[in-house]
Amino acid sequence: MTRPSTTAFPGSPGSSGSSGSSGTVYFSLLGPLSAEAGGVPLPLGPRKQRLVLATLLSRPNTPVPVDVLTDVVWPEGPPRTARKNLQVYVSAARSLFAPGDGGDRVVHGCGGYRLRVEENELDTLRFRALARAGRAAGERGDLRTTARLLREALDLWGERPPLHDLRDSAGVAEEAERLEARCLTVYEDWAEAEIETGRAAVAVDGLRDLVERHPFRERLRAAWMNSLHQTGRQAEALAVYDDYRQLLARELGLEPSPAMAALYRSVLGRRPASRSGTAGSAASGVSLPADSRHFTGREDELARLLDVSGGPEGAVLIVSGPAGVGKSAVAVRAAHLLADRFPDGRVHVRARREDGTPRTRADVLDELGRLCGVTGPGRPDVTEAENTWQNWLSEHRALIVLDDVADEASVRGLLPRSGRSSVLLTARGQLAGLAPVHRVALAAPEDGEALELLGRLIGTDRLCSDPAAALRVVRACGALPLAVVVSGMRLAVLRHLPLAEYAARLDDTPSALDELVAGDVSVRSRISAGWQDLNAEDRRALTRLAVLAGDGGFTLERAMEALGCPEREAIRSVESLIGSGAVTSPPGEVTAHAVRYEVPRLLCLYAAEHAGADSSGRRAPLGSREAALPLSRG
């Protein structure tokens, strides 16, 4: 099978940007790892030191667990001095900044090491911001601005692949491949925008080069084919399709997708093609909610969803996270972006009723059958309906979004057993009983992303009028997207209300949830739905642990004390809550006693509302009769 080579993106000048004002450190990952201050290159030390810096920069403003850094630097097993050596490498990273600034830039916490860096100090952050702005312009219909901003983003890439000097490290190579995949998507967006605005000629040569490096990437090939078609080179466009058809047949035993075949027919008949000839050109059934106009961030999660769901083979993905974290919005955005890859339909079905109770599998099957034209008149029994559904999935290339799934049993018969269809599931819990599946766990976004979301709702001028108060608002919301959106909707109506006053209301914990209501949208009701999913034992445990988490998280030892039970039982209780999505833990491997668990702030407040008075003030072991008494607010 032909293996695509690494990517160098056509049209890039090889410049990584400028370092800004004198003394400002500018880092680059889009090429060899480099740093400069005031235009002067900075020495980055020996290879292991550069591996640590590259790993911290690849996850900017996010804690990187010590075990992740250790695996990157010593993949064959760390020496006894590994922790001390890491401290030396991190100290070297701090020394890159101005004296006195490094300690604030590279900090250590319970989650690991975090390197704080601004957009104008790291080329990948700048690339992400330009791509986001370009797509936002496209959503407004301003394709010329889209093309210009996306081209600026692409121009940040050097002539060599990202981090090519450190790719012998598996951890760094994995991050570099993610960067390349993200850039390929932006390149496709740019090319399609140029084609749509009548400038197909500027994209032709670059698309040809990328198709040679990524021969199985259909969206690239479709854009190249359409650009040739739009510039009057029909014979070459037809040859592109024929080469692709032969490649798929020879290497994979497959035919081009119906969307690609439709583009071929339009070229053959010299009919105008739609934008890139894909991106929604021929989906036979589309039943999706509207894409959110104020959707913000989530580039990494979306990139993984697009990469896995839109691959040549079908896939099942679970997007999990606490209530209000934005699972549905991410899944719907991904479904809209995947239009070109699923010509036989994209369908969204809620797995719960309006009151939050789970729908039966037969009910969901019936709706799927109607939306996809699978079932005829009358309602077959569940087994017959599942077999009919599976046959349809095996013969079609469709994307199914099952939103707000309650448990594994309700969806087992709905997931594809064969074929090229994909299913996106969203769920508060982990749905650990489903396998094999791909998983994307959503956490609350960083402060900057939450502030951007708030600014889209209340306006950047108002946001910038009191940035400190705006930051207090998003932090009081726990940066939870639902809570930030509700706050933004309230503030958009209450134009007279100062941000600082609203922040003070949210800081008042007994009444904070009362403030997070806008019309018929209530954060409390959404959290309540997740609370009802918990069994009685988990609710009692969460009530107690939420008191601990309210001050910044809790350890296993503190959980044992609060739950009044031995270690093994406490671990089972905490892991049960992790499985339900109520408690979060670090993404990397950490020994149980080193973990710091967290409960989202607003869930802590909700749990406190359900905690009654316990006159004895004692903590009874879980499972005992006394444990049924809820804990006081303390």
N, C-alpha and C positions, 0 to 999 in steps of 0.2 A: 504494500500500500504506500502511496506517495505521502511523505511526511512534510508538512509545511515548515518552512524555515522561519527563523526569527524575523521580526519586522523592523524595517527602517521606513519612515513615513515620507512619501514623496512630497516635495515642495517645502520641506523644512529647511531653514537656512543653516542649521547646525548651531544656532545660538541658544543658550539656555536662559536668556534674559539678562538683565543687569542687576547689580547688587543694590541699587538704590543709593541712598546717601552714604557718605563716607563713614566707615565704621559699622554699618549694618551688614550682618552676615547673610549671605544668600547661598542656599543649598540647592543642589541639582541632583535628581535621581534619573532624569530622562536622558540618559547617556551614561558615561562613567560617573561614579559618585564623586562629587566635587563640592568645594565651598570656597567662597571668596568674601573679602571684606574691603569695601572701598575700591573694588576692582582688582584687588591683589589676591591671587590664589592662596589658600591656607593649606599647610601640610596636615594631612589627616592620619598620619602614623602608619603602623604596620597593619597587616591584613586583618587580624582579629579585631583590632580597634575599629577599623573601617566597617567590619561586619556588624558590630554593635551599633555604630552610628547609622548605618543603612537601615537596620531593623527598626530603630527608634524613629527615624524619619519616614519610614514606610507606613507607620501608624501615628501620624502627628497628633499631638494633643490627646493621646489615648494611652492609658497605662499598658505597658508591655510586660507580662509576667516574667519573672526571673528565669523560670524554666524554659520559656520560649527563647530568650537570649542565649541560655546555656546550650540548647539544642542547635541553634544556628552556628555558634562558635565552635562547639565540640560535638559534632554529630556522632562520632564513634564512642562517646562517653567522656564526661568531664573529669579533669584531674581533681585532686583534693583541694587544690588552691583556686578552684574555679570561681567561687564567690568573691574572693579577694581580688582576683584578676579582673572580674567584671567591674568591681568598684573602681579599679584603676582606669579601665576603658571609659567608664561613665565620667570619671573625673576629667579625662582628656576631652570628652565632648563638652563639658562645662567650660573648659578653658578656651574654646573657640569663640565664646562671647566676650563682651567687654568685661573688664574687672568689676566684680560685684554683681554682675547680671547673670552669670552662669548658674548660680545656686537657685535662682528663681526659674530658670529655663529648663533645667533637668532636675526633676524632683522625684523622690521615692516615697511611695505610699503602699497601702496594703495590696493594691492591685499590681504593683511592679513599678518600673521606671516610666516616667512620662516626660517627653520632650515637648515643651511649649514653643510653638512657632507660628508666625503670622503668615497671611496669604502672600505678602510681598517678600517673604523670606524663603519660600520653598516653591519650586516650579510645579510640583504636582498639585499643590493647593491652588496655585494660579490657574493651572490647566482646568481643574475641576470647576472653579468659579466661572471661567469663560465658557465652558461647555454648558453649565447650568443657565447662564445668561442667554446663550445662543438658543437653547431649546425653549426658554421662556418667550423669546422673540418669535420663534416659530409658532408657538401656541397662540400668539396674538395675530398671526398671519403675516408678520414682517419677515419674509424669507431673505431679503437682501441683508438685513441686520443679522439674521441667523447665520448666513454664509460668512459674513465678515467676522463675527465673533468666533465661530468654530474654526475659521482659518487661523485666527490669532492663537487659539488654543493649540492647534496642530503645529504652529511655527515654534512653539516652545521645545519641540522634540529635536534632539540632535540627530546626526547622521548614523550613529551607532545605536543598537538596541539599549533599553534602559538597564542600568547596573550590569552592563556586560562584563565588567572587570571582576565581578564577584559572583558570577553565576555558577561557579563550581560548588557553591553552598546551596543545598536543596531549599532551605528556607528563603533565601534571597531570590533564588530562581523562581520560586512559586509566586512571590510578590511581583517580580518583573513580568511574569506571564500575565498576571492580572492587569498590570498597567498596560501591556500591549493590547489585551482584549478590550480594555476600556477605550483605548485610542482608536482601535479599528472601528468601534461603534461610532465614535465621533467623526471619523473620516467618512463613514457611510452617510451619516446625517449631513455632513458638509456637501458631499457629492450630490446627494439627492436635492438639497436646497439649490445648488448651482444649476442643476438640470431643470428644476422647476422654474427658475427665474430666467431661463433661456441662455445660460452660460455653460452649456454642456461641454464645450470645447476645452475649458480650463481643467476639467476633471478627467479627460480621457486617458492621458498618458499615465498619470498617477494610479488610476484604477487598474490599468493593465499591469503595472509593476506589482501591485498588491495582490491581484488575482494569481499571478505567477507564484507568489510566496504562500498564498492561502487558497489553494485551488478548490477546496470544498466549501468555502464560505459563499453561500448562494447570494446573499444580499449584495456583496461586493460585485459578484459576477453579473447580477441583474443590473446594477447601476452602470457597470462598464458597457454592457450590451445596450442599455437604453441611451447612454451618452453617444455611442457610435450611431445608433438609430437617429437620434435628434440632430446629429451633425451630417446626416445624409450618407452615412457609410453602412448601408443596409447589408451588403454582402459580408462585411466583417462582423456585423452584429449577429447575423445568422450563423456564422462560423463559430462565434463564442458559444452559442447555445449547443451546437453540434458537438464541439469539443467537450463541453460539460456533460452532455448526455452519455457520450462514450466513456468518459472518466467514471461517472457514477455506475454505469453498467459493469465496467471492467473491475473496479476496485470494491464496490459495495453491493453490486447486484440490484441497484435501485434505478428508478426513473426520476427525472426532474419533477419538482412539485407542480401541482396544477397552476399555481401563480406564475411560475417560470414558463410553463407551457403557454399560458395565456399571453405573456409578453412576447414569446416567440411568434404566436399567431398574429399579434398586432404588428410586429416587424415584417412578417411575411406579407401581410396585407397592406403595409405602409400606412397603418392607421396610427394616430397619435396615441402614445402610451401615457399612463398615469405616472405620477412621480416615482421615478426609479423602476416603474413596472412592477413593484411589489407593494410593500407597506399598505396592505389593505386592498389590493387590486381585485381579489376575487373570492373573498371569504363568503361561503355560501350561507352562513348563519351567524349573525353577531348580536349578542344580547348582553351588553355590558353597561354598568352604570357609567355616568359621565366621569371623565378624568378630572380630578380636583385641580382647580385653577391656582390654589395656593400651596400645592404640593412642594415640599422643600427637601433637598438633600437626599440621603439614602443611596448615594451613588454606588457604594461598594455592594450593598445588598441587592440593588437592582442589577448591577453587572453580573452577579452570580445567578440571579433568577433568569436573566436573559440568556446567559451562556448555557446553563443546564437545561432550562425548559425548551429553548429554541434549537437545541442540538439535533443532529440528524435522527437520533433515536428518541423514543418517548421517554418521559421521566415523570416521577412523582416528587413534588417538593412540599415541605411543610414550613409555613411561615408562622412562627410562634412568638409569644410575648404577652405581657400583662395587658389587661383591658385598657384601651385608649392609647396604645403605643403606636398605632397606625398600620396594623397588619393589613386591613382591608384596602387602605389607600395604596399601599405598596403593591399588593397583588393586582389591583385594578390598573395601576399605572403600568405594571409589567405586561398585562394583557393587551393594553392599547399599543405598547411599543412593539409587541410581538406579532403585529397584524400580518406582516409579510411572510411569516414562517408557518402560519396555520390557515391555509386556504379553505379548509373545510369547516371553519367556524371557530368562534370564541364565545364561550357561554359562561355566564355568572349565575350561580344559584346559591341562595342562602340556606344554610343547613339548620336554621332555627326559625321558629315562628316569631311574630312581633313581640310576644310576651317573654321571649328568651328561652322557652322550652324547646328541646330538640325535636326536629321533624323525624318521622319514621323514614326508613330506607325506601319503603315503597312509595312514599309521598315524593321524596327527592327524585327517585327513578322516573316517576310519572312526569315530573316537570322537565327533567332532562330529555326524556323521550319526545315530549311535545316540542321543545325548543329546537331539537336537532332533527326532527322529522323521523324519529326511529319507530315510534309506535303508531299503530292505526287506531280505528275506533274501538272502544271498549278498553277495559283495564285488565291486563293479564295478571296472573299471580306473580309473586316476587321472584321466584326462581326463573320463570320464563322471561320476565322482564330483564333480569340480570343477564341471562344468556343473550337476549336480543341486543342489549346495550353493549356487551363485550364484543359481539360480532361487528357492531357498527364501529366501535373504537378501533378494532383490528384492521378495518378497511379504510379508515379515514385519518386525516392529519388535522386534529382539532385540539384546541386548548380549553380545558374545563376548569373554572374557578369555583371551588366549593368553600363558601365563606362561613366562618364561625362554627367550625365543626366541634361537636361536644365530646365525642369519644370515637374509638377505633371501630366499634361494631357498626356504627351508623354509616360508614363509608367503605367498608372492606369490599363489598360487591360492586362498587362503583369505579374502582381504580383499574387502569388498563393492565391486562395480563400479557398483551402482545401488541404489536403495531407501533405507530409513530406518534400517537396522540400523547399529550402531556396533561397532568392534573396539578393545579396549585391548590393546596389546602391552607386555610388560615385557622388557627386555634389558639386559645389561651394556654391550654396544656401542651405537653410535648408529644402526645400520641405515641408513646414509646412502643406500643404493640404493633406498629406498622413498620414493615421492612420488606425489601430494601427501599429506602427513601433518602432524598437529600434534604438537609435541614438548614434553615436560615432563622436564627434567633434574633429578634429585634429587641434592642434595649432603648431606653430613652436617649434621644440625641444629645450631642454636646451643646453647651450654652449658646455658642455662636449660631448653630443651626436653628435652635429654638428661637433665638432673637430674630433671625431672618424671617421665620414663619410669622412671628408676631408683627414684624414690620410690614409684611404683605397685607395684613388685615387692618392695621391702624394707620399705615403710612410711615415712610421712613423719616419724614420731618418730625412727626410727633415722637417717634422712637428716639431720635437723636436729641430731642429737646431735653430729655432726662434719661440718659443711658443707664445710670446707676439704678434708677427706679425700675426701668424696663428689665434689667438683669434680675432684680429682686422678684419681679412678677414671674419670670420664667422659672427661676429656682424654686419659688413657692409652689409652682405647678409641678415640681419635680421634672421639668422639661418634657413632661408627657404631652405629645402632640395634641391629643383631644383637649386637655386642659388649657393648653396655650391657645388653641383655636377658639374655645369658648370664651377665654379672657379677651381675645382679640375682638370677637363679635360683640361682647358687652361694651368694651371700650370704644368700638366704632360707633355705637349708638349713644353712649354717655360721653359725648365729646367734651363736656365741661369738667369731667372727673380727672383730676391730676393723676398721673401714673404713680406718684409716690403714695397718694391716699389709697389707691386700689391695692398697691403692694402691701400697705399696712393691713388692709382688710384680710388679704390672703395669709399674711404672717400670723394673724390671730387664729390659732389652730382650732378652737372649738367651732368657729363659724366659717372656716375657709371653704368647706364644701358647699355652704349656702351661697357663696359668691360665684361658684362655678356653674352657673345656670344661665343660658341664653335662649329665651323662648321655650321651645319644647326639647331643647338639647340640654341634658343634665349629666354632669360627670358622675354624680352620686349614683344615678340609675344605672349607668354603664358598669361601675364598679360593683354595684349590687348584683348584677347578673353573674359576674364572676364569683362573687361570694356564695350565691345559691348553688353553684356547681360543686362547692366543697362539701365533703361529708362532715358530720358533726365533730368527729375527732380532729380533723384538719382545721376546722374553724376555731376550736378551743386552742389548739397549738398556735395558730396564726395570731389570735388575740393576744396571747402572751408574748410571742416573739416580736410582734409589731411594736410593743412598748420598748423593747431593746433596740430595734432597728430605727426607732424615731430619732436616736441620737447619733446616727451614722453607721448602722449595721451592728452585727453581733457575731461572736465567735461560737464555736461548738461548746466551749466550757460554759459560756454565759447561757447558751440554750439549755444545757443540762440543768443548770441552776433554776432557770425560769420554768422549765417543764417538770422539774422535780423527778427526773428519771435518769437511769444510767446511760452511759455513752451510746451503746448500740441502739437503744430505743430512741434516744434523741436524734441520732443520725437518720434512722428510719423516718421519723416525723418530719425532719427538715427536708429529706430527699423526696418525700411524698408531696410536700409543698412546692419543691422545685419542679416536680413533674406536672403540677397543676398550673404552673406559671405565676404563683403568688410570691415565691422567693427566688432571687437570682443569686448566682455564684460565679466566680471567675471563669473565663473561657478555657484557660489552660489547666493542666494537671497540677494539683496542689494537695499535699497531705491534709487529711481532715482537720487536724488541729491548727493548720496554718491558714485555713479558709476564713474569709470574712464574708458572711452572707448579708444580703440586703433585701428589704421589703420596700417597694415604691412608696414615697412619702404620702401620697393621697390614699393609698390602701391602708397605711398606718392610721391615718385619720379616721377612715371608715371603720376600721377594727376598733378604734378607741370609742367610737359612737356605740358600738355593740358591747362594750365592756361595762358591766354593772358593778355595783358596790359589793365588795367582799369584806365583811366586817372583821374577819380574822386577820386579813392582810397576808395570809400564808399562801404559798404555791403548792397545790396538791399534785401528786403524780398523775400523768395522763392515764386514762383508763379507770381511775378510781372514782368513787361516787362523788367525792369532794371536788374532783376536777371539773364536774359539770357546772360548778359555779364560775361565772365569768370574772375576769380580773378587773379591779377598779382602774380608773384612769391614771392613778398614780400621779 
